[in-house]
């Protein structure tokens, strides 16, 4: 089995599709904020607050480089991750778009991945302390964290490791990541939020397809893009109705 086979998924909402097309790709939250582009967020803002205080570090010949976790475009390994279940329970899943990308992008320079929700770094929910993370670069090497507070102040006992080498894919909890449906305890939810982190920007040409949950959404997208130029439409990957990526989970998936 090759852990590089398969796909990863970026989740957004229909209202952002036109701007994604005009920007010719998926931009990190940090880049969108720097250039003043507005997008409709479906993220938990408390979690986003934590992500602002997490920095990825790399030692280079020019010195140590640091970048915010918000400077990455996040993708999930899991189909039907807990974040999608939240949208389903809130009645918003019909408006969700899943941008599907080849998992082999992990081999490219600067791309990282985690064994759970990357925001789980034992930061306090209401504090302002930051953590600086040095990703593990080989099997047997530990992910290193430096807290500017001197120690972790959060109460969550679980922490997600960050990796910078495809060789470390074997360390992920694949049995949990690949489990369909939503029946997990809190630790399994963290693990099913394992992420791929693509720095800054992913061009639309790298997207295999955009998946939607209903035929009605497929029609809504056709209406949404009708007024776009031919050049803009040419950038679009295939848009498909793919119910197996969404809730509710079918019986055959649970077997």
Helices and strands as residue ranges (DSSP letters): E 7-13, G 14-16, H 17-22, E 25-27, H 29-34, H 45-51, E 54-60, E 63-68, G 69-71, E 72-76, H 82-89, G 93-95, E 96-102, G 103-107, E 112-114, E 131-134, E 144-147, E 162-163, G 166-171, H 174-177, H 186-192, E 195-199, E 201-203, G 204-206, E 207-212, H 215-225, H 230-234, E 238-241, G 243-245, H 251-254
